[in-house]
Amino acid sequence: MKKRVYLLLTVTIGVIMISCGRKSIDKETTEETDKKEVKVTDCICSEISGLDAGKGITKIGSKDLYTGSCLEKDQNDSIVRKVEIKNGWLIREILREKIQKDYVTTKDWQFENGKIMNGFEIKFDQYQNNPNYNFISEYSEYKNGVYGFNSWKVDLNELSPGGAQSVSAIITKKNGVDYYSNDERSKPKCLTNPEFNMTIWLQNDISPEETSKILNCLKGELTHFNYWKIK
C-alpha cells in the first residue's frame, strides 16, 4: 500500500514539474520554514495572455499572474523572440533576426512597471543598386526611459556597378542631446569630407576601397553599426 502511495506521489510531482509555467516548490531547510523557492519553465509565447498590455500577464486558462519567460522559434528551431515576465509584469523583450547564417539581436528592451526604460533597437537595409550588402541603417537607444538617448542613421549607395559609391550618415542624438541636422556635432568623424544634403551628411563619389575604410571606422564610432557582404 505504501509503495502505491509513493509511486502516485512521484508521478504527480513529475507532471507538475514538466507543465509549462507550473510551479515546483522546494522548502529551504532554514529556521523560517515558510520561505519557498519557486522554479518555472519556459512557455511558448502563444500560451501567454496580456503581453501587449505589459501587465496582468497570465498563462491562458489561468488567473494566476505569470512569472517566467516565453519563447518563439523559427523553422530552424532557433529562438527569435524571448520575453521575461515577473509577477505578471513584462520586464524584458528580445527579438532576433537571421542575417545570412547568423542571428542578430534587433531589439532588447527592459521594462519597469510596463514602461520601456533601457535597451536598444536596430534596423537593417541593403545597398541601393547593390543587394550584395546588408547593413544596420538605424539605431535607437532607450536610457532611463528616454527614447533615442543615443541614435544615428546610415545609408549606402553604389553609384555605378563596382565603381563609385556614397556613404551617408548622421548622429541624431547623443547622450540625450538632440543634434540638429546641420549641426557639426551631428557629422560622424569617420566621414572625412562630407557635404550636408538636406537631412544627412553625404560623402559622395568615392571608391569601394575608401568606402570600406569609412565603414570599418563607423563600426568603432557608431554603437552597434555593422555591415555584411552577402555570400
CYANA upper distance limits for C-alpha pairs under 8 A (distance plus 0.5 A):
  1 MET  CA      5 VAL  CA      6.94
  2 LYS  CA      6 TYR  CA      6.69
  3 LYS  CA      7 LEU  CA      6.60
  4 ARG  CA      8 LEU  CA      6.69
  5 VAL  CA      9 LEU  CA      6.66
  6 TYR  CA     10 THR  CA      6.65
  7 LEU  CA     11 VAL  CA      6.79
  8 LEU  CA     12 THR  CA      6.67
  9 LEU  CA     13 ILE  CA      6.76
 10 THR  CA     14 GLY  CA      6.73
 11 VAL  CA     15 VAL  CA      6.82
 12 THR  CA     16 ILE  CA      6.92
 13 ILE  CA     17 MET  CA      6.74
 13 ILE  CA     24 SER  CA      8.49
 14 GLY  CA     18 ILE  CA      6.95
 15 VAL  CA     19 SER  CA      6.73
 16 ILE  CA     22 ARG  CA      6.64
 16 ILE  CA     23 LYS  CA      7.63
 16 ILE  CA     24 SER  CA      7.24
 17 MET  CA     22 ARG  CA      7.11
 17 MET  CA     23 LYS  CA      7.37
 17 MET  CA     24 SER  CA      6.21
 18 ILE  CA     22 ARG  CA      8.10
 18 ILE  CA     41 THR  CA      8.18
 19 SER  CA     41 THR  CA      8.33
 20 CYS  CA     40 VAL  CA      8.17
 20 CYS  CA     41 THR  CA      6.23
 20 CYS  CA     42 ASP  CA      6.97
 20 CYS  CA     43 CYS  CA      6.04
 21 GLY  CA     40 VAL  CA      5.88
 21 GLY  CA     41 THR  CA      5.79
 21 GLY  CA     42 ASP  CA      7.16
 21 GLY  CA     43 CYS  CA      7.01
 21 GLY  CA     59 LYS  CA      8.03
 21 GLY  CA     66 TYR  CA      7.96
 21 GLY  CA     67 THR  CA      8.11
 21 GLY  CA     68 GLY  CA      7.41
 22 ARG  CA     40 VAL  CA      6.82
 22 ARG  CA     41 THR  CA      7.89
 23 LYS  CA     38 VAL  CA      6.52
 23 LYS  CA     39 LYS  CA      6.26
 23 LYS  CA     40 VAL  CA      6.14
 24 SER  CA     38 VAL  CA      6.60
 24 SER  CA     39 LYS  CA      6.26
 24 SER  CA     40 VAL  CA      7.85
 25 ILE  CA     36 LYS  CA      6.71
 25 ILE  CA     37 GLU  CA      6.28
 25 ILE  CA     38 VAL  CA      5.76
 25 ILE  CA     39 LYS  CA      7.44
 26 ASP  CA     36 LYS  CA      6.43
 26 ASP  CA     37 GLU  CA      6.05
 26 ASP  CA     38 VAL  CA      7.64
 27 LYS  CA     33 THR  CA      7.23
 27 LYS  CA     34 ASP  CA      7.91
 27 LYS  CA     35 LYS  CA      7.06
 27 LYS  CA     36 LYS  CA      5.47
 27 LYS  CA     37 GLU  CA      7.14
 28 GLU  CA     33 THR  CA      7.21
 28 GLU  CA     35 LYS  CA      6.97
 28 GLU  CA     36 LYS  CA      6.68
 28 GLU  CA     37 GLU  CA      7.74
 29 THR  CA     33 THR  CA      7.34
 40 VAL  CA     67 THR  CA      7.71
 40 VAL  CA     68 GLY  CA      6.22
 41 THR  CA     68 GLY  CA      7.09
 41 THR  CA     69 SER  CA      7.84
 42 ASP  CA     68 GLY  CA      6.96
 42 ASP  CA     69 SER  CA      5.62
 42 ASP  CA     70 CYS  CA      5.71
 42 ASP  CA     71 LEU  CA      7.40
 43 CYS  CA     47 GLU  CA      7.25
 43 CYS  CA     48 ILE  CA      8.24
 43 CYS  CA     69 SER  CA      6.94
 43 CYS  CA     70 CYS  CA      4.97
 43 CYS  CA     71 LEU  CA      6.71
 44 ILE  CA     48 ILE  CA      7.90
 44 ILE  CA     70 CYS  CA      5.61
 44 ILE  CA     71 LEU  CA      5.46
 44 ILE  CA     72 GLU  CA      6.55
 45 CYS  CA     70 CYS  CA      5.32
 45 CYS  CA     71 LEU  CA      5.93
 45 CYS  CA     72 GLU  CA      6.65
 45 CYS  CA     83 VAL  CA      8.33
 47 GLU  CA     59 LYS  CA      6.50
 47 GLU  CA     60 ILE  CA      6.17
 48 ILE  CA     57 ILE  CA      7.54
 48 ILE  CA     58 THR  CA      6.41
 48 ILE  CA     59 LYS  CA      5.01
 48 ILE  CA     60 ILE  CA      6.00
 48 ILE  CA     70 CYS  CA      8.14
 49 SER  CA     57 ILE  CA      6.12
 49 SER  CA     58 THR  CA      5.82
 49 SER  CA     59 LYS  CA      6.32
 49 SER  CA     60 ILE  CA      6.08
 50 GLY  CA     54 GLY  CA      6.95
 50 GLY  CA     55 LYS  CA      7.00
 50 GLY  CA     56 GLY  CA      6.69
 50 GLY  CA     57 ILE  CA      5.08
 50 GLY  CA     58 THR  CA      7.18
 51 LEU  CA     55 LYS  CA      7.55
 51 LEU  CA     57 ILE  CA      6.61
 51 LEU  CA     90 LEU  CA      7.50
 53 ALA  CA    114 GLY  CA      8.24
 54 GLY  CA     89 TRP  CA      6.35
 54 GLY  CA     90 LEU  CA      5.39
 54 GLY  CA    114 GLY  CA      5.60
 55 LYS  CA     88 GLY  CA      5.99
 55 LYS  CA     89 TRP  CA      4.91
 55 LYS  CA     90 LEU  CA      6.61
 55 LYS  CA    113 ASN  CA      8.22
 55 LYS  CA    114 GLY  CA      6.76
 56 GLY  CA     65 LEU  CA      6.81
 56 GLY  CA     88 GLY  CA      5.27
 56 GLY  CA     89 TRP  CA      6.86
 57 ILE  CA     65 LEU  CA      6.26
 57 ILE  CA     66 TYR  CA      6.34
 57 ILE  CA     85 ILE  CA      8.30
 57 ILE  CA     87 ASN  CA      8.40
 57 ILE  CA     88 GLY  CA      4.72
 57 ILE  CA     89 TRP  CA      6.79
 57 ILE  CA     90 LEU  CA      8.10
 58 THR  CA     62 SER  CA      6.80
 58 THR  CA     63 LYS  CA      6.86
 58 THR  CA     64 ASP  CA      6.48
 58 THR  CA     65 LEU  CA      5.37
 58 THR  CA     66 TYR  CA      5.26
 58 THR  CA     88 GLY  CA      6.80
 59 LYS  CA     63 LYS  CA      8.10
 59 LYS  CA     64 ASP  CA      8.03
 59 LYS  CA     65 LEU  CA      8.18
 59 LYS  CA     66 TYR  CA      6.78
 65 LEU  CA     87 ASN  CA      5.93
 65 LEU  CA     88 GLY  CA      4.98
 66 TYR  CA     85 ILE  CA      7.27
 66 TYR  CA     86 LYS  CA      7.08
 66 TYR  CA     87 ASN  CA      6.12
 66 TYR  CA     88 GLY  CA      5.34
 67 THR  CA     84 GLU  CA      8.47
 67 THR  CA     85 ILE  CA      5.75
 67 THR  CA     86 LYS  CA      4.86
 67 THR  CA     87 ASN  CA      5.67
 67 THR  CA     88 GLY  CA      6.79
 68 GLY  CA     84 GLU  CA      6.53
 68 GLY  CA     85 ILE  CA      5.80
 68 GLY  CA     86 LYS  CA      6.85
 69 SER  CA     82 LYS  CA      7.46
 69 SER  CA     83 VAL  CA      5.87
 69 SER  CA     84 GLU  CA      4.84
 69 SER  CA     85 ILE  CA      6.20
 70 CYS  CA     82 LYS  CA      6.32
 70 CYS  CA     83 VAL  CA      5.78
 70 CYS  CA     84 GLU  CA      7.22
 71 LEU  CA     79 ILE  CA      7.17
 71 LEU  CA     80 VAL  CA      8.21
 71 LEU  CA     81 ARG  CA      6.10
 71 LEU  CA     82 LYS  CA      5.16
 71 LEU  CA     83 VAL  CA      7.02
 72 GLU  CA     79 ILE  CA      6.30
 72 GLU  CA     80 VAL  CA      6.31
 72 GLU  CA     81 ARG  CA      5.49
 72 GLU  CA     82 LYS  CA      7.13
 73 LYS  CA     77 ASP  CA      5.84
 73 LYS  CA     78 SER  CA      5.67
 73 LYS  CA     79 ILE  CA      4.87
 73 LYS  CA     80 VAL  CA      5.89
 73 LYS  CA     81 ARG  CA      7.46
 74 ASP  CA     78 SER  CA      6.14
 74 ASP  CA     79 ILE  CA      7.15
 74 ASP  CA     80 VAL  CA      6.97
 79 ILE  CA     96 ARG  CA      7.92
 80 VAL  CA     94 ILE  CA      8.44
 80 VAL  CA     95 LEU  CA      6.06
 80 VAL  CA     96 ARG  CA      5.07
 80 VAL  CA     97 GLU  CA      6.88
 81 ARG  CA     93 GLU  CA      7.85
 81 ARG  CA     94 ILE  CA      6.09
 81 ARG  CA     95 LEU  CA      5.06
 81 ARG  CA     96 ARG  CA      6.74
 82 LYS  CA     93 GLU  CA      6.34
 82 LYS  CA     94 ILE  CA      5.70
 82 LYS  CA     95 LEU  CA      7.21
 83 VAL  CA     90 LEU  CA      7.91
 83 VAL  CA     91 ILE  CA      8.27
 83 VAL  CA     92 ARG  CA      6.22
 83 VAL  CA     93 GLU  CA      4.99
 83 VAL  CA     94 ILE  CA      6.93
 84 GLU  CA     90 LEU  CA      6.76
 84 GLU  CA     91 ILE  CA      6.16
 84 GLU  CA     92 ARG  CA      5.54
 84 GLU  CA     93 GLU  CA      6.93
 85 ILE  CA     89 TRP  CA      5.92
 85 ILE  CA     90 LEU  CA      5.16
 85 ILE  CA     91 ILE  CA      5.97
 85 ILE  CA     92 ARG  CA      7.64
 86 LYS  CA     90 LEU  CA      7.16
 86 LYS  CA     91 ILE  CA      7.24
 89 TRP  CA    113 ASN  CA      7.33
 89 TRP  CA    114 GLY  CA      7.13
 90 LEU  CA    111 PHE  CA      6.96
 90 LEU  CA    112 GLU  CA      8.37
 90 LEU  CA    113 ASN  CA      8.34
 90 LEU  CA    114 GLY  CA      6.73
 91 ILE  CA    110 GLN  CA      6.12
 91 ILE  CA    111 PHE  CA      5.04
 91 ILE  CA    112 GLU  CA      6.77
 91 ILE  CA    113 ASN  CA      8.46
 91 ILE  CA    114 GLY  CA      7.95
 92 ARG  CA    108 ASP  CA      7.80
 92 ARG  CA    109 TRP  CA      6.10
 92 ARG  CA    110 GLN  CA      4.88
 92 ARG  CA    111 PHE  CA      6.29
 93 GLU  CA    107 LYS  CA      8.01
 93 GLU  CA    108 ASP  CA      6.29
 93 GLU  CA    109 TRP  CA      5.86
 93 GLU  CA    110 GLN  CA      7.17
 94 ILE  CA    105 THR  CA      7.61
 94 ILE  CA    106 THR  CA      8.23
 94 ILE  CA    107 LYS  CA      5.95
 94 ILE  CA    108 ASP  CA      4.96
 94 ILE  CA    109 TRP  CA      7.06
 95 LEU  CA    105 THR  CA      6.30
 95 LEU  CA    106 THR  CA      6.16
 95 LEU  CA    107 LYS  CA      5.54
 95 LEU  CA    108 ASP  CA      7.11
 96 ARG  CA    103 TYR  CA      6.55
 96 ARG  CA    104 VAL  CA      5.81
 96 ARG  CA    105 THR  CA      4.75
 96 ARG  CA    106 THR  CA      5.93
 96 ARG  CA    107 LYS  CA      7.59
 97 GLU  CA    103 TYR  CA      5.86
 97 GLU  CA    104 VAL  CA      5.81
 97 GLU  CA    105 THR  CA      6.92
 97 GLU  CA    106 THR  CA      7.02
 98 LYS  CA    102 ASP  CA      6.12
 98 LYS  CA    103 TYR  CA      4.80
 98 LYS  CA    104 VAL  CA      6.72
 99 ILE  CA    103 TYR  CA      6.47
 99 ILE  CA    104 VAL  CA      7.28
100 GLN  CA    230 ILE  CA      7.54
106 THR  CA    120 PHE  CA      8.47
106 THR  CA    121 GLU  CA      6.07
106 THR  CA    122 ILE  CA      5.62
106 THR  CA    123 LYS  CA      7.38
107 LYS  CA    119 GLY  CA      8.10
107 LYS  CA    120 PHE  CA      6.28
107 LYS  CA    121 GLU  CA      4.83
107 LYS  CA    122 ILE  CA      7.01
108 ASP  CA    119 GLY  CA      5.76
108 ASP  CA    120 PHE  CA      6.03
108 ASP  CA    121 GLU  CA      7.06
109 TRP  CA    116 ILE  CA      6.94
109 TRP  CA    117 MET  CA      7.96
109 TRP  CA    118 ASN  CA      6.42
109 TRP  CA    119 GLY  CA      4.89
109 TRP  CA    120 PHE  CA      6.72
109 TRP  CA    121 GLU  CA      8.36
109 TRP  CA    142 TYR  CA      8.34
110 GLN  CA    116 ILE  CA      6.32
110 GLN  CA    117 MET  CA      6.31
110 GLN  CA    118 ASN  CA      5.68
110 GLN  CA    119 GLY  CA      6.40
111 PHE  CA    115 LYS  CA      5.70
111 PHE  CA    116 ILE  CA      4.90
111 PHE  CA    117 MET  CA      5.84
111 PHE  CA    118 ASN  CA      7.60
112 GLU  CA    116 ILE  CA      7.00
112 GLU  CA    117 MET  CA      6.84
115 LYS  CA    145 GLY  CA      7.87
116 ILE  CA    142 TYR  CA      7.86
116 ILE  CA    145 GLY  CA      6.44
117 MET  CA    142 TYR  CA      6.62
117 MET  CA    143 LYS  CA      6.36
117 MET  CA    144 ASN  CA      5.43
117 MET  CA    145 GLY  CA      4.42
117 MET  CA    146 VAL  CA      7.62
118 ASN  CA    141 GLU  CA      7.82
118 ASN  CA    142 TYR  CA      5.03
118 ASN  CA    143 LYS  CA      5.01
118 ASN  CA    144 ASN  CA      6.35
118 ASN  CA    145 GLY  CA      6.85
119 GLY  CA    141 GLU  CA      6.34
119 GLY  CA    142 TYR  CA      5.58
119 GLY  CA    143 LYS  CA      7.27
120 PHE  CA    139 TYR  CA      7.74
120 PHE  CA    140 SER  CA      6.14
120 PHE  CA    141 GLU  CA      4.72
120 PHE  CA    142 TYR  CA      6.33
121 GLU  CA    139 TYR  CA      6.41
121 GLU  CA    140 SER  CA      5.91
121 GLU  CA    141 GLU  CA      6.99
122 ILE  CA    136 ILE  CA      7.20
122 ILE  CA    137 SER  CA      8.00
122 ILE  CA    138 GLU  CA      5.99
122 ILE  CA    139 TYR  CA      5.08
122 ILE  CA    140 SER  CA      7.03
123 LYS  CA    136 ILE  CA      6.20
123 LYS  CA    137 SER  CA      6.17
123 LYS  CA    138 GLU  CA      5.63
123 LYS  CA    139 TYR  CA      7.25
124 PHE  CA    134 ASN  CA      7.29
124 PHE  CA    135 PHE  CA      6.12
124 PHE  CA    136 ILE  CA      4.97
124 PHE  CA    137 SER  CA      5.74
124 PHE  CA    138 GLU  CA      7.62
125 ASP  CA    134 ASN  CA      6.26
125 ASP  CA    135 PHE  CA      6.09
125 ASP  CA    136 ILE  CA      6.84
125 ASP  CA    137 SER  CA      6.31
126 GLN  CA    130 ASN  CA      7.80
126 GLN  CA    131 PRO  CA      6.08
126 GLN  CA    132 ASN  CA      7.92
126 GLN  CA    133 TYR  CA      6.04
126 GLN  CA    134 ASN  CA      5.06
126 GLN  CA    135 PHE  CA      6.62
126 GLN  CA    156 LEU  CA      8.15
127 TYR  CA    131 PRO  CA      6.10
127 TYR  CA    132 ASN  CA      7.67
127 TYR  CA    133 TYR  CA      6.29
127 TYR  CA    134 ASN  CA      7.34
127 TYR  CA    135 PHE  CA      8.30
127 TYR  CA    155 ASP  CA      8.15
127 TYR  CA    156 LEU  CA      5.73
127 TYR  CA    157 ASN  CA      5.70
127 TYR  CA    158 GLU  CA      7.18
128 GLN  CA    156 LEU  CA      7.02
128 GLN  CA    157 ASN  CA      5.15
128 GLN  CA    158 GLU  CA      6.68
129 ASN  CA    157 ASN  CA      7.19
129 ASN  CA    158 GLU  CA      6.37
129 ASN  CA    159 LEU  CA      7.87
130 ASN  CA    157 ASN  CA      8.02
130 ASN  CA    158 GLU  CA      6.78
130 ASN  CA    161 PRO  CA      8.25
132 ASN  CA    229 LYS  CA      6.37
132 ASN  CA    230 ILE  CA      5.51
132 ASN  CA    231 LYS  CA      8.16
133 TYR  CA    227 TYR  CA      7.45
133 TYR  CA    228 TRP  CA      6.06
133 TYR  CA    229 LYS  CA      5.01
133 TYR  CA    230 ILE  CA      6.01
134 ASN  CA    227 TYR  CA      6.11
134 ASN  CA    228 TRP  CA      5.69
134 ASN  CA    229 LYS  CA      7.01
134 ASN  CA    230 ILE  CA      7.60
135 PHE  CA    225 PHE  CA      8.17
135 PHE  CA    226 ASN  CA      6.35
135 PHE  CA    227 TYR  CA      4.49
135 PHE  CA    228 TRP  CA      6.70
136 ILE  CA    154 VAL  CA      7.88
136 ILE  CA    224 HIS  CA      8.35
136 ILE  CA    225 PHE  CA      6.19
136 ILE  CA    226 ASN  CA      6.28
136 ILE  CA    227 TYR  CA      6.87
137 SER  CA    153 LYS  CA      5.97
137 SER  CA    154 VAL  CA      5.24
137 SER  CA    155 ASP  CA      6.64
137 SER  CA    225 PHE  CA      8.36
138 GLU  CA    151 SER  CA      7.92
138 GLU  CA    152 TRP  CA      6.32
138 GLU  CA    153 LYS  CA      5.04
138 GLU  CA    154 VAL  CA      6.95
139 TYR  CA    150 ASN  CA      8.34
139 TYR  CA    151 SER  CA      5.73
139 TYR  CA    152 TRP  CA      5.99
139 TYR  CA    153 LYS  CA      7.19
139 TYR  CA    223 THR  CA      8.37
139 TYR  CA    224 HIS  CA      7.84
139 TYR  CA    225 PHE  CA      8.38
140 SER  CA    147 TYR  CA      7.74
140 SER  CA    148 GLY  CA      5.36
140 SER  CA    149 PHE  CA      7.80
140 SER  CA    150 ASN  CA      6.55
140 SER  CA    151 SER  CA      4.98
140 SER  CA    152 TRP  CA      7.49
141 GLU  CA    147 TYR  CA      6.73
141 GLU  CA    148 GLY  CA      5.37
141 GLU  CA    149 PHE  CA      5.97
141 GLU  CA    150 ASN  CA      5.77
141 GLU  CA    151 SER  CA      6.76
142 TYR  CA    146 VAL  CA      5.89
142 TYR  CA    147 TYR  CA      5.12
142 TYR  CA    148 GLY  CA      6.27
142 TYR  CA    149 PHE  CA      6.23
142 TYR  CA    150 ASN  CA      8.16
143 LYS  CA    147 TYR  CA      7.39
143 LYS  CA    148 GLY  CA      8.49
143 LYS  CA    149 PHE  CA      6.47
146 VAL  CA    176 GLY  CA      8.05
148 GLY  CA    173 LYS  CA      7.09
148 GLY  CA    176 GLY  CA      7.75
149 PHE  CA    173 LYS  CA      6.81
149 PHE  CA    174 LYS  CA      6.75
149 PHE  CA    175 ASN  CA      5.97
149 PHE  CA    176 GLY  CA      4.79
149 PHE  CA    177 VAL  CA      7.91
150 ASN  CA    172 THR  CA      8.13
150 ASN  CA    173 LYS  CA      5.50
150 ASN  CA    174 LYS  CA      5.06
150 ASN  CA    175 ASN  CA      6.13
150 ASN  CA    176 GLY  CA      6.87
151 SER  CA    171 ILE  CA      6.70
151 SER  CA    172 THR  CA      6.06
151 SER  CA    173 LYS  CA      5.59
151 SER  CA    174 LYS  CA      7.18
152 TRP  CA    169 ALA  CA      7.91
152 TRP  CA    170 ILE  CA      6.18
152 TRP  CA    171 ILE  CA      4.83
152 TRP  CA    172 THR  CA      5.76
152 TRP  CA    173 LYS  CA      7.43
152 TRP  CA    222 LEU  CA      8.04
153 LYS  CA    169 ALA  CA      6.02
153 LYS  CA    170 ILE  CA      5.98
153 LYS  CA    171 ILE  CA      7.14
153 LYS  CA    172 THR  CA      8.05
154 VAL  CA    167 VAL  CA      7.97
154 VAL  CA    168 SER  CA      6.04
154 VAL  CA    169 ALA  CA      4.76
154 VAL  CA    170 ILE  CA      7.20
155 ASP  CA    167 VAL  CA      6.56
155 ASP  CA    168 SER  CA      5.42
155 ASP  CA    169 ALA  CA      6.80
156 LEU  CA    165 GLN  CA      8.14
156 LEU  CA    166 SER  CA      6.43
156 LEU  CA    167 VAL  CA      5.38
156 LEU  CA    168 SER  CA      6.78
157 ASN  CA    165 GLN  CA      6.17
157 ASN  CA    166 SER  CA      5.72
157 ASN  CA    167 VAL  CA      7.15
158 GLU  CA    162 GLY  CA      8.07
158 GLU  CA    163 GLY  CA      7.73
158 GLU  CA    164 ALA  CA      6.81
158 GLU  CA    165 GLN  CA      4.83
158 GLU  CA    166 SER  CA      6.93
159 LEU  CA    163 GLY  CA      7.50
159 LEU  CA    164 ALA  CA      5.82
159 LEU  CA    165 GLN  CA      5.57
159 LEU  CA    166 SER  CA      7.60
159 LEU  CA    205 ASP  CA      7.96
160 SER  CA    164 ALA  CA      6.11
160 SER  CA    165 GLN  CA      7.65
162 GLY  CA    208 PRO  CA      7.90
163 GLY  CA    207 SER  CA      6.82
163 GLY  CA    208 PRO  CA      7.14
164 ALA  CA    205 ASP  CA      5.52
164 ALA  CA    206 ILE  CA      5.76
164 ALA  CA    207 SER  CA      5.70
164 ALA  CA    208 PRO  CA      7.33
165 GLN  CA    204 ASN  CA      7.06
165 GLN  CA    205 ASP  CA      5.80
165 GLN  CA    206 ILE  CA      5.68
165 GLN  CA    207 SER  CA      6.60
165 GLN  CA    208 PRO  CA      7.00
165 GLN  CA    211 THR  CA      7.55
166 SER  CA    202 LEU  CA      7.58
166 SER  CA    203 GLN  CA      6.14
166 SER  CA    204 ASN  CA      4.89
166 SER  CA    205 ASP  CA      6.18
166 SER  CA    206 ILE  CA      6.61
166 SER  CA    211 THR  CA      7.85
167 VAL  CA    202 LEU  CA      6.47
167 VAL  CA    203 GLN  CA      5.83
167 VAL  CA    204 ASN  CA      7.08
167 VAL  CA    211 THR  CA      7.54
168 SER  CA    200 ILE  CA      6.85
168 SER  CA    201 TRP  CA      5.93
168 SER  CA    202 LEU  CA      4.85
168 SER  CA    203 GLN  CA      6.70
169 ALA  CA    187 LYS  CA      7.82
169 ALA  CA    188 PRO  CA      7.35
169 ALA  CA    200 ILE  CA      6.45
169 ALA  CA    201 TRP  CA      5.93
169 ALA  CA    202 LEU  CA      7.24
170 ILE  CA    181 SER  CA      8.18
170 ILE  CA    186 SER  CA      6.02
170 ILE  CA    187 LYS  CA      6.10
170 ILE  CA    188 PRO  CA      6.85
170 ILE  CA    200 ILE  CA      5.98
170 ILE  CA    201 TRP  CA      6.39
171 ILE  CA    179 TYR  CA      7.54
171 ILE  CA    185 ARG  CA      8.20
171 ILE  CA    186 SER  CA      5.06
171 ILE  CA    187 LYS  CA      6.90
171 ILE  CA    188 PRO  CA      7.19
172 THR  CA    178 ASP  CA      6.71
172 THR  CA    179 TYR  CA      5.75
172 THR  CA    180 TYR  CA      7.56
172 THR  CA    181 SER  CA      7.72
172 THR  CA    186 SER  CA      6.68
173 LYS  CA    177 VAL  CA      5.96
173 LYS  CA    178 ASP  CA      5.05
173 LYS  CA    179 TYR  CA      5.98
173 LYS  CA    186 SER  CA      8.32
174 LYS  CA    178 ASP  CA      7.24
174 LYS  CA    179 TYR  CA      7.97
179 TYR  CA    183 ASP  CA      6.63
179 TYR  CA    185 ARG  CA      7.18
179 TYR  CA    186 SER  CA      6.07
180 TYR  CA    186 SER  CA      7.55
181 SER  CA    186 SER  CA      7.07
181 SER  CA    199 THR  CA      6.22
181 SER  CA    200 ILE  CA      7.17
182 ASN  CA    186 SER  CA      7.60
182 ASN  CA    196 PHE  CA      7.13
182 ASN  CA    199 THR  CA      8.15
182 ASN  CA    200 ILE  CA      8.46
183 ASP  CA    187 LYS  CA      7.91
187 LYS  CA    191 LEU  CA      7.98
187 LYS  CA    201 TRP  CA      6.83
188 PRO  CA    218 LEU  CA      8.37
188 PRO  CA    221 GLU  CA      8.07
189 LYS  CA    221 GLU  CA      8.31
190 CYS  CA    214 ILE  CA      6.28
190 CYS  CA    217 CYS  CA      6.24
190 CYS  CA    218 LEU  CA      6.52
190 CYS  CA    221 GLU  CA      7.94
191 LEU  CA    203 GLN  CA      7.13
191 LEU  CA    214 ILE  CA      7.09
192 THR  CA    203 GLN  CA      8.35
193 ASN  CA    203 GLN  CA      6.82
194 PRO  CA    201 TRP  CA      6.37
194 PRO  CA    202 LEU  CA      5.55
194 PRO  CA    203 GLN  CA      4.81
194 PRO  CA    204 ASN  CA      7.91
195 GLU  CA    201 TRP  CA      6.14
195 GLU  CA    202 LEU  CA      5.78
195 GLU  CA    203 GLN  CA      6.92
196 PHE  CA    200 ILE  CA      6.42
196 PHE  CA    201 TRP  CA      5.00
196 PHE  CA    202 LEU  CA      6.57
197 ASN  CA    201 TRP  CA      6.39
197 ASN  CA    202 LEU  CA      6.69
206 ILE  CA    210 GLU  CA      6.69
206 ILE  CA    211 THR  CA      7.10
207 SER  CA    211 THR  CA      6.69
208 PRO  CA    212 SER  CA      6.72
209 GLU  CA    213 LYS  CA      6.97
210 GLU  CA    214 ILE  CA      6.80
211 THR  CA    215 LEU  CA      6.64
212 SER  CA    216 ASN  CA      6.59
213 LYS  CA    217 CYS  CA      6.64
214 ILE  CA    218 LEU  CA      6.63
215 LEU  CA    219 LYS  CA      6.86
215 LEU  CA    226 ASN  CA      8.44
215 LEU  CA    227 TYR  CA      8.37
216 ASN  CA    220 GLY  CA      7.58
217 CYS  CA    221 GLU  CA      6.98
218 LEU  CA    222 LEU  CA      6.01
218 LEU  CA    225 PHE  CA      7.29
219 LYS  CA    223 THR  CA      7.69
219 LYS  CA    224 HIS  CA      7.69
219 LYS  CA    225 PHE  CA      5.64
219 LYS  CA    226 ASN  CA      6.34
